[in-house]
Amino acid sequence: MNAVLEQFQKIGIIPVVVLDDAKDAEALGKALMEGGLPAAEVTFRTEAAEESIRIMAEKFPDMLVGAGTVLTTEQVDRAVAAGAKFIVSPGLNPKVVKYCVEKNIPVTPGTQTPTEMEQALELGLDVVKFFPAEPAGGLKMIKAVSAPYTMLKFMPTGGINAENVKEYLAFDKILACGGSWMVKKDMIKNGEFDKIKDMVAEAAAIVKEIRG
């Protein structure tokens, strides 16, 4: 497992962020750092994503900033040029995964089925995203599929919240969880960064409680 993924494990919960305006990136980065989750998966589906990654990466060099919802190799290039340290995609696109592996860029593609998990292993990965986690069977499904794939670790995202995250984090095959409940789009839009910091601190406390 590479160094970035090891950092995922230490952080435990990776905030999944949608930024519509890059002017919010610095304040959000500050809230995440001060709250105790020094990471952000900035979804690449908004116009502001690239600039937001650039701002966070420059202002907070110790922060683990990456790009989510990456669908093409061109987006990989743009994200990495902006300062992204990792790539996350909603599904498993072999072209994107191979491209990242060849360039030594940590990549976590979305999987749901044993077939996709085997594809990921074949491509040289030992960590996959499980998405959308709750609609796809949640922890019960992860426990079932992890039995034959003992070498795989999972990063469930989708439907994870303050109520169910403890259960996920307690399972040893979960590397980290992706979540957006503490960085909701409306809170960012309304400039509620103190509230975000408090909710991030609560999430960080859950990780400490479960994982020590």
Secondary structure, DSSP 8 states (H G I E B T S, - for coil): --HHHHHHHHH-EEEEE--S-GGGHHHHHHHHHHHT--EEEEETTSTTHHHHHHHHHHH-TTSEEEEES--SHHHHHHHHHHT-S-EEESS--HHHHHHHHHTT--EEEEE-SHHHHHHHHHTT-SEEEETTTTTTTHHHHHHHHHTT-TT-EEEEBSS--TTTHHHHHHSTTB--EEE-TTS-HHHHHTT-HHHHHHHHHHHHHHHHHHH-
